Amino acid sequence: MTALSFDENVTTVATGDPRKALRAEVRTWFGTIMPEVAALRDPTLPVSEAQDFAMRRRYAELLARDGWAGLAWDRRWGGHGAGFLERLVFAQEAARVNAPDPLSRLGVDIIGPTIGVMCEEDQQQLYIPPILNASVIWCQGFSEPNAGSDLASLTTKAELGSNDNWVIDGQKVWTTIGQYADMCLVLARTEFDELPHRGISAFAVPMSAPGVTVRPINQITGGQDFCEVFYDSVVVGSEALIGGRGDGWKFAMTALGFERSINFMTRQVKLARQVEDLLEQIRLHKSVVPSHLKDRAVDIYVRSVEMQATVGQLMSSIDRGDGPGAENNASKVFWSETFQEVADLGLELEQSVPGFRDALVVDWAHTYLAARASTIYAGTSEIQKNIVAERGLGLPK
């Protein structure tokens, strides 16, 4: 393997790209829309949370308007009918221009695909088109104060009321973008005499429904990406029951499979871009960056290249019709640990190398704080490793 040099720009180059025409089209599209998205922030200051969410909302609208939100969706929903390798190309181009995380991400990457495989045609027609056109933003109501990794112990309940309506009572926590969402996918217990994971159902609950209270949570980064959500006798109709009664656990596992594959693909690609940005900053300051920190950067770069190769293999597997498997859990762990390593190194460089800090490019202190949670959310690394051991390697529990 050729040694990595900091005397030249380090850029991952695709040779013989079989999707060259698509890449060119996507790159042209980003050239037309990114000035509008970027104009929503003050270019002289680090982006604020209010500006960030304005950018994310507008970006989601533009994706929907121009048909890119549904790149890998079935044509009957207005998608392009392309594969996830094509979606990977789009993610790479989005990372190249530092496009924001679209506010519609949870619906497009996790909830929508799960509805697509778990529900009948009537519910697909009801819920999927508004996801693709970004008119309905979704969040997930899974975790509870005493039901995180042990999700089957959740206590939020849904009971049948009059006129086949459901009445939901309980509390959720760590609900991403809850304060911005229009709809929440809520897991609630509907059977009380079954084994814990068999008595759960999934519901589509409007965030504007009477009895829903949202409380943003202040994070260590200073942001409020997550919320507590309280459900006090919230009434929803029979159409709100997603899939069948008692199918909630299957729905959750399917959704988590998409979260750790399709959804994390974009984060993994974005991390590769962050690594390249870090290497570029090191190159600009190479005369004052200690050798041992350069060595760490090389190790991280190698991990990044390995991760991108793995992502390509996983997307190919999904295109072949394979469902997300244990390899996606392993990939999530690899991403989480690499993200923390990148953030750790970036912060050390920012604090120890004169002139290295440039918050307008990357605020490494903020990235360091944000990375602390990466081995916890979407399933802790401990849970992921157990899944890999049991389901992937066939080891005993």
Sequence and secondary structure as in RCSB ss.txt:
>XXXX:A:sequence
MTALSFDENVTTVATGDPRKALRAEVRTWFGTIMPEVAALRDPTLPVSEAQDFAMRRRYAELLARDGWAGLAWDR
RWGGHGAGFLERLVFAQEAARVNAPDPLSRLGVDIIGPTIGVMCEEDQQQLYIPPILNASVIWCQGFSEPNAGSD
LASLTTKAELGSNDNWVIDGQKVWTTIGQYADMCLVLARTEFDELPHRGISAFAVPMSAPGVTVRPINQITGGQD
FCEVFYDSVVVGSEALIGGRGDGWKFAMTALGFERSINFMTRQVKLARQVEDLLEQIRLHKSVVPSHLKDRAVDI
YVRSVEMQATVGQLMSSIDRGDGPGAENNASKVFWSETFQEVADLGLELEQSVPGFRDALVVDWAHTYLAARAST
IYAGTSEIQKNIVAERGLGLPK
>XXXX:A:secstr
     SSS      SS TTHHHHHHHHHHHHHHHHHHHTTS TTS   HHHHHHHHHHHHHHHHHTT TTTTS G
GGT     HHHHHHHHHHHHHTT    TTHHIIIIIHHHHHHHS HHHHHHHHHHHHTTSS EEEE  BTTBSSS
GGG   EEEE GGG EEEEEEEEEEETTTT SEEEEEEE  SSS GGGSEEEEEEETTSTTEEEEE   TTS   
EEEEEEEEEEE GGGEESSTT HHHHHHHHHHHIIIIIHHHHHHHHHHHHHHHHHHHHHTTTTS HHHHHHHHHH
HHHHHHHHHHHHHHHHHHHTT    HHHHHHHHHHHHHHHHHHHHHHHHHHHSTT  BTTTB HHHHHHHHGGGG
TTTS HHHHHHHIIIIIS    
